[in-house]
């Protein structure tokens, strides 16, 4: 149990009245390291309790982050984020990757290069990284009041981070308005912005004695019992209502007699309006403008035509309508304080009481006075009745700005406003703007809104292009569940008619449907080819490139002879840069072709370039895929430690973003089996198989089974390997996958079959696979098959032939650059010679495994050598390091990049080689090594090796 927060000093009893039991439950939750969400109707005391709990625990927290939203600012993106992180982000920003720094700066300042952060994932990761970095320095307390008014982008960011902060000393306290009458699950949507196991507490009404105690504590005591009873009845036990009635009674010159109704309204709105009568018309107008603004300051009100705002706000504060501004009207950061109403209902009542003309006038004034372009556009829309192309265009521009700043939900709402104000004869139709807002809604995850808008367009639109685009939104809103929109495809085809541009869009979606719904690669290839031809005819290069890339991917996996030609078409100029670097684009397809064709050096150059580009652009989804691709390249090359680091980095991103976690588990299992821990490999692969089975994902099921079978082989479970890899073979046969370089499990299956006494079946697997490998010129697959076939020969007594075949396989794998496969061949050769002669040396195999940092294989080698009493060279398998964490002492002093550089130094890599493998500059390598030397108290690269050697000897 974490106890990162000290026990707080208990508050004085008068701070919170009538909430002792609730506070006890809250303290119990917080003492266990949990988070808390308070909820209840307006005025029930959520903010009061929240402030009391915050005061108790704030002193034991290193960092306290606060925000309190209002209804008028809920439409503006990232205002809550600014409140929470505006003063602390600089403290840890330097530790963030450049794309995350840029995304965070864009959100906090409103300045950004629009092309870099459209997918919003970089910003989500930036917020998560900031919270993690702050928590690493000490406990963090995050306090958010009035969650119901939190702007949607900030709420999404909080939810994203909250789900991923497990184990960190971060506690979240929040309050949200729910209905007067308790309703089941009403607060559930707000719990999504909080960590799992957050305790939700509803604040109940106060009892009559508690209402009496509250009134007395606030200076409204001495009331008759009948009056107290009436106050409790009229307020319904709501503390705010009770206090307002008490205030009105205290200010009334003639208190009511017993039996007479209370001389006060029965709702807060009426109470507010009665107090507003003490203001002049001009002061009320100033408050109306403030209630219409997002974050009104005195300067903004003056710019909006309220020259006496300072005096009028001061008067309103004296009447309890707005919060006091402070001595100079500025906060600790030097920024001017916003005018905040004493309670959101005060602002709401004021705004509702105004006439439509007065409200429009207030928005008109703010449309020119506000500095934020999104806010100006919104005010202009609310000040305008009917349609107006200038207003619609301004709203569209504001939507584009919100979109570029990574706030697609705000863009969607602004787009709908733009459509509402679009005249019938506008050159940009209302439906065009509605569809753009639907696409923004898709990006922001508001699937229901996107589908609703698209369906609304489809009910009215007659234009075929508009209808097809709307159908695309409906299909995209289904995500992976394309089977749920089966009926859409015939309608979309009918609307597309004979238009090649529209047909290309539909056929491209049909290609994905064939793959995801039917598991039919051949059909998917055919649909993609048709889509590419149609797009070329229509001059739609982007769709053509996507379709060609999809076609090339299917052909590559199927071993289709047209794959090289299709790939060449997808790579031809002109290119669409965003498609080119997309994980479904031609660049990714080319990388897959290179690595399957044994061109490891070119594959590394290709994937490194792609990774650098998507990181520069902040395209996190593609970064997840390309990190995994680079890890695969390193694994094939025998750089197991580096592959494991990259695999874990990709998996962390996948889990943080919710993108491709099953695939991340699958590949990280392979990396763990090669250079990490076999048990972790088994767990990861088993999880990948279960996820693929649950999702009905036939494409990844075979890969996951291949990873599971490989982990079982390394763990010594040959029977389990056979079971898993037989399933993988059946799965790929059903899918039509014939290229053995896709999964590379065939040699493992043959080897396991030999171990379980089935050499004939092993030979059948080798023969069938070799036919495809020869046809496709998969040299490394052929060498691995030869290694497995040598084991078949050895099992049938052909020892000399087996030795010759193993020797040849090892040499060829070395020439191709497959370091780990080369080491496995050397291991098999050493075992065969030991079995033949009763003695032998495992030195060569041990050396190769150590070079690869293949710890699981080294352990297996040592076990075999010990059983046969064969010698192994000085640095034993168990002591051989696989990662810098097991090599250098005091590794907690080194940052991630420093550990990676130190590990590569141990491999004997030059600074230039290190720079190429970590895709950083040589100058950065040199600076990093300087930091490593300083932190470890050494002077040179040689000292790193000496430290490692000394640790191996137990020094």
Secondary structure, DSSP 8 states (H G I E B T S, - for coil): ----S-------GGGSSS-HHHHHHHHHHHHTT--EEEEESTTSSHHHHHHHHHHHHHTT-SEEEEEE--GGGTTSTTHHHHHHHTTTHHHHGGGS-HHHHHHHHHHHHS---TTT-TTSHHHHHHHHHHHHHHHHHS-EEEEEE-GGGS-HHHHHHHHHHHTT-TTSSEEEEEEEE--SS--TTTTHHHHTTS-TT-EEEE-----HHHHHHHHHHTT-----HHHHHHHHHHHTT-HHHHHHHHHHHHH-SS---TTS--SS-SSHHHHHHHHHTTS-HHHHHHHHHHHHSSS-BHHHHHHTT-TTHHHHHHHHHHTTSB----SSSB-TTS-B-B--BSSHHHHHHHHHHS-HHHHHHHHHHHHHH-S-HHHHHHHHHHH--S--HHHHHHHHHHHHHHHHTT-HHHHHHHHHHHHHT--TT-SS-HHHHHHHHHHHHHHHT-HHHHHHHHHHHHHH---HHHHHHHHHHHHHHTTT-GGGGHHHHHHHHHHHTT-HHHHHHHHHHHHHHHHHTT--HHHHHHHHHHHHHHHHHHT-HHHHHHHHHHHHHHHHHHT-TTHHHHHHHHHSSS--HHHHTSTTSHHHHHHHHHHHTT-HHHHHHHHHHHHHHHHHHT-HHHHHHHHHHHHHHHHHTT-HHHHHHHHHHHHHHHHHHTSSHHHHHHHHHHHHHHHS-HHHHHHHHHHHHHHHHHHT-HHHHHHHHHHHHHHHHHTT-HHHHHHHHHHHHHHHHHHT---TTTT--HHHHHHHHHHTT-HHHHHHHHHHHHHHHHHHT-HHHHHHHHHHHHHHHHHTT-HHHHHHHHHHHHHHHHHHT-HHHHHHHHHHHHHHHHHHHS--B-HHHHHHHHHHT-HHHHHHHHHHHHHHT-B--SS-TTT--SSGGGTSTTGGGS-HHHHHHHHHHHTT--HHHHHHHHT--HHHHHHHHHHHHHHHT--SHHHHHHHHHHHHTT-
